[in-house]
C-alpha cells in the first residue's frame, strides 16, 4: 500500500512537472525510493536527477543524421524520415548513391543501410532506429504495454513490407506471379483486417487512440502500393481513412510536398 501511495503521489506531481517543463532536479522527495520505476516516462519527468536524465542532451537540441540509399523507390529509409518529420526533429538526410555503396559498406556498423548517427554514436537496422526515435520523439506509446503494441504493429507492417519489396527482385515470372497472388489474397488482406479491427470501435489511431509510429509506418506501407494492392486498401474504409489522416498531418504533408525528388 505504501508503494502504491508513493507512486500515486509521483503521478500527481508529474502533472505539474509536465506543465513547467523538465528541469534537471527531482520534483519529489519520493524519487529516491522510486528509483526502480525509472523505466516509466512519467517518473523520468518527475525524477530526472535520480533517473540519470540530467546529463542527456535535450531532445530539441539533438541532431539526428539518417543515412540511406538514394533510391528511385522510396523504401526503408523513407518511413524513418516520416517519423523524424512528425517528431519535429532536427535531422540530416544523408543519401548514398548506389554507385558509392561498395566503398562505404565496409565502413558501416553492420554492412547495411539505414543507420542513424546521434551525439557521436551509431545505431543500425531500421526497426531499432524507428523504435529508438519513437521513444525519443514521443511516438512510441505512453507506457510499456503501448510500446509493445507499437512494436507488434511495426513487425507486422515490416513483414508485409519485406514480402512485397523482395518480390521486386524475383526474376522468374511464374514465381513472381505466385508471390503477388499470395500477397494480394493472403498477406495484405490479413494486415488490412487486423488494422481495421483495431479501428472498428471508432478510434482514430492504432495504439491508445494517440498518434504513434505504428500509424506512420502503416501509412507509409500503403503509400507506395500500386495496382491491386492499392485497390484493396482503398476498398477498406477504415484503412483508407487511417492513411488519409496520416498523410494529412501538417508535418508529414509538408515533407511529402517538399522532399527531394528520387533519382
C-alpha positions as CSV (number, residue, x, y, z in Angstrom):
1,X,0.0,0.0,0.0
2,X,2.8,2.4,0.8
3,X,4.4,1.8,-2.5
4,X,1.2,2.4,-4.3
5,X,0.6,5.6,-2.4
6,X,4.0,7.0,-3.1
7,X,3.6,6.1,-6.8
8,X,0.3,7.9,-6.9
9,X,1.9,11.0,-5.4
10,X,4.6,10.9,-8.0
11,X,2.0,10.8,-10.8
12,X,0.1,13.8,-9.3
13,X,3.4,15.7,-9.2
14,X,4.0,14.7,-12.8
15,X,1.0,16.7,-13.9
16,X,2.7,19.9,-12.6
17,X,6.1,18.9,-13.8
18,X,4.9,18.5,-17.4
19,X,3.4,22.0,-17.3
20,X,6.6,23.7,-16.1
21,X,8.9,21.5,-18.3
22,X,11.6,19.1,-17.4
23,X,14.4,20.6,-15.2
24,X,17.5,18.9,-14.0
25,X,16.2,18.5,-10.4
26,X,13.9,16.0,-8.8
27,X,10.4,17.3,-8.2
28,X,9.6,15.0,-5.3
29,X,11.3,13.8,-2.2
30,X,9.9,10.4,-3.0
31,X,12.2,10.0,-6.0
32,X,14.9,8.3,-4.0
33,X,12.6,5.4,-3.1
34,X,11.1,5.0,-6.6
35,X,14.4,4.6,-8.5
36,X,13.3,1.2,-9.7
37,X,10.4,2.9,-11.6
38,X,12.7,4.9,-13.9
39,X,11.6,2.8,-16.9
40,X,8.4,4.8,-16.7
41,X,8.5,8.0,-18.7
42,X,6.4,9.8,-16.1
43,X,8.9,9.0,-13.3
44,X,11.7,10.3,-15.6
45,X,9.9,13.6,-15.8
46,X,9.4,13.9,-12.1
47,X,12.8,12.4,-11.1
48,X,15.3,13.4,-13.8
49,X,18.3,13.5,-11.4
50,X,17.6,10.1,-9.8
51,X,16.9,8.6,-13.2
52,X,20.1,9.9,-14.8
53,X,18.4,12.2,-17.2
54,X,20.4,15.3,-16.4
55,X,23.4,14.6,-18.4
56,X,21.5,14.0,-21.6
57,X,21.2,16.5,-24.4
58,X,17.6,17.9,-24.5
59,X,15.7,16.2,-27.4
60,X,15.1,19.6,-29.0
61,X,18.9,20.2,-29.3
62,X,19.8,16.8,-30.8
63,X,20.7,16.4,-34.4
64,X,20.0,13.0,-36.0
65,X,21.9,12.0,-39.1
66,X,20.0,9.4,-41.1
67,X,21.9,7.6,-43.9
68,X,20.1,5.6,-46.5
69,X,20.3,4.8,-50.3
70,X,19.2,7.4,-52.8
71,X,16.6,5.2,-54.4
72,X,14.0,5.6,-57.2
73,X,11.5,3.7,-55.0
74,X,11.4,5.2,-51.5
75,X,11.9,2.3,-49.2
76,X,13.1,1.5,-45.6
77,X,14.7,4.9,-45.0
78,X,11.6,6.8,-46.1
79,X,9.4,5.5,-43.2
80,X,12.1,6.7,-40.8
81,X,12.1,10.1,-42.5
82,X,8.3,10.4,-41.8
83,X,8.9,9.6,-38.1
84,X,11.6,12.3,-37.9
85,X,9.4,14.8,-39.6
86,X,6.4,14.1,-37.4
87,X,8.6,14.2,-34.3
88,X,9.8,17.7,-35.3
89,X,13.4,16.5,-35.0
90,X,16.4,18.3,-36.3
91,X,17.9,15.8,-38.7
92,X,20.2,15.4,-41.7
93,X,19.1,13.4,-44.7
94,X,22.2,11.7,-46.0
95,X,21.6,9.8,-49.2
96,X,24.1,7.4,-50.7
97,X,24.2,6.8,-54.4
98,X,24.2,3.1,-55.3
99,X,27.5,3.6,-57.1
100,X,29.1,4.8,-53.8
101,X,27.8,1.9,-51.7
102,X,30.6,-0.5,-52.4
103,X,33.2,1.8,-50.9
104,X,31.0,2.8,-48.0
105,X,29.7,-0.7,-47.0
106,X,32.9,-1.9,-45.1
107,X,32.9,1.3,-43.0
108,X,29.3,0.9,-41.7
109,X,28.3,-0.7,-38.4
110,X,26.5,-3.8,-39.8
111,X,27.2,-3.6,-43.6
112,X,23.6,-2.4,-44.1
113,X,21.6,0.8,-44.5
114,X,19.9,2.6,-43.0
115,X,21.9,3.7,-40.0
116,X,21.4,6.7,-37.6
117,X,24.1,8.8,-36.0
118,X,23.5,11.0,-33.0
119,X,25.9,12.5,-30.5
120,X,28.8,10.5,-31.8
121,X,27.0,7.2,-31.6
122,X,25.6,5.0,-34.4
123,X,22.7,2.6,-34.5
124,X,21.7,0.4,-37.4
125,X,18.7,-1.7,-38.5
126,X,15.5,0.1,-39.4
127,X,13.5,-1.4,-36.6
128,X,16.0,-0.4,-33.9
129,X,16.2,3.1,-35.4
130,X,12.4,3.6,-35.6
131,X,11.7,2.4,-32.1
132,X,14.6,4.5,-30.7
133,X,13.3,7.6,-32.4
134,X,9.7,6.7,-31.4
135,X,10.8,6.8,-27.7
136,X,12.9,9.9,-28.2
137,X,10.2,11.8,-30.1
138,X,7.1,10.7,-28.1
139,X,5.7,8.4,-30.8
140,X,6.2,5.0,-29.1
141,X,3.2,4.9,-26.7
142,X,2.6,6.2,-23.2
143,X,3.7,3.1,-21.3
144,X,5.4,-0.3,-21.7
145,X,2.3,-2.0,-22.9
146,X,1.6,0.6,-25.6
147,X,5.2,0.5,-26.6
148,X,4.9,-3.3,-27.0
149,X,1.8,-2.8,-29.2
150,X,3.7,-0.3,-31.3
151,X,6.5,-2.8,-31.7
152,X,4.0,-5.5,-32.7
153,X,2.4,-3.3,-35.4
154,X,5.9,-2.4,-36.6
155,X,6.8,-6.0,-37.0
156,X,3.6,-6.9,-38.8
157,X,3.9,-4.0,-41.2
158,X,7.5,-4.9,-41.9
159,X,6.6,-8.5,-42.7
160,X,4.2,-7.2,-45.4
161,X,6.8,-4.6,-46.5
162,X,9.6,-7.2,-46.9
163,X,7.3,-9.5,-48.8
164,X,6.4,-7.0,-51.5
165,X,9.8,-5.5,-51.7
166,X,11.5,-8.9,-52.1
167,X,9.2,-9.8,-54.9
168,X,10.7,-6.9,-56.9
169,X,13.9,-8.9,-57.1
170,X,12.4,-12.2,-58.2
171,X,13.3,-12.8,-61.9
172,X,11.2,-15.9,-62.6
173,X,7.9,-14.7,-63.9
174,X,5.9,-17.7,-62.6
175,X,7.4,-17.3,-59.1
176,X,6.7,-13.6,-59.1
177,X,3.1,-14.1,-60.1
178,X,2.6,-16.7,-57.4
179,X,4.2,-14.3,-54.8
180,X,2.0,-11.4,-55.8
181,X,-1.1,-13.7,-55.7
182,X,-0.2,-14.7,-52.1
183,X,0.4,-11.0,-51.1
184,X,-2.9,-9.8,-52.6
185,X,-5.0,-12.7,-51.4
186,X,-3.5,-13.6,-48.0
187,X,-0.8,-11.3,-46.6
188,X,-2.2,-7.9,-47.3
189,X,-5.9,-8.8,-46.5
190,X,-4.7,-10.2,-43.2
191,X,-3.0,-7.0,-42.3
192,X,-5.9,-4.8,-43.5
193,X,-8.3,-6.9,-41.4
194,X,-6.1,-6.6,-38.3
195,X,-5.8,-2.8,-38.7
196,X,-9.5,-2.4,-39.4
197,X,-10.4,-4.4,-36.3
198,X,-8.2,-2.2,-34.1
199,X,-10.0,0.9,-35.5
200,X,-13.5,-0.6,-35.5
201,X,-14.6,1.0,-32.2
202,X,-14.3,4.5,-33.7
203,X,-10.8,5.5,-32.6
204,X,-8.6,7.4,-35.0
205,X,-5.2,5.9,-34.1
206,X,-4.0,2.3,-33.7
207,X,-2.4,2.4,-30.2
208,X,-4.0,4.2,-27.2
209,X,-6.0,6.4,-29.6
210,X,-2.9,8.6,-29.9
211,X,-0.7,9.0,-32.9
212,X,2.3,6.7,-32.8
213,X,4.9,5.5,-35.2
214,X,2.7,2.5,-35.8
215,X,0.2,4.7,-37.7
216,X,3.0,6.3,-39.6
217,X,4.7,3.1,-40.8
218,X,1.3,1.6,-41.8
219,X,0.5,4.7,-43.8
220,X,4.0,4.6,-45.4
221,X,3.4,0.9,-46.4
222,X,0.1,1.9,-48.0
223,X,1.7,4.9,-49.7
224,X,3.8,3.0,-52.2
225,X,1.4,0.3,-53.1
226,X,0.1,0.1,-56.7
227,X,-2.4,-1.8,-58.7
228,X,-4.5,-4.5,-56.9
229,X,-2.9,-3.7,-53.5
230,X,-3.8,-0.1,-53.8
231,X,-7.4,-1.1,-54.6
232,X,-7.6,-3.4,-51.6
233,X,-6.5,-0.5,-49.3
234,X,-8.9,1.9,-51.0
235,X,-11.8,-0.5,-50.6
236,X,-11.2,-0.9,-46.8
237,X,-12.7,2.3,-45.5
238,X,-11.0,2.2,-42.1
239,X,-7.6,1.6,-43.6
240,X,-8.1,4.2,-46.3
241,X,-9.2,6.7,-43.6
242,X,-6.1,6.0,-41.5
243,X,-3.8,6.6,-44.5
244,X,-5.6,9.8,-45.2
245,X,-5.3,11.0,-41.6
246,X,-1.5,10.4,-41.5
247,X,-0.6,12.0,-44.8
248,X,-2.8,15.0,-43.9
249,X,-0.8,15.6,-40.7
250,X,0.8,19.1,-41.3
251,X,4.4,18.0,-40.8
252,X,4.2,14.8,-42.9
253,X,2.2,16.7,-45.6
254,X,4.9,19.3,-45.7
255,X,7.6,16.6,-46.1
256,X,5.6,14.9,-48.9
257,X,5.2,18.2,-50.7
258,X,8.8,19.3,-50.3
259,X,11.0,16.2,-50.1
260,X,13.8,15.8,-52.6
261,X,12.9,14.0,-55.7
262,X,14.2,10.5,-56.1
263,X,16.7,9.9,-58.9
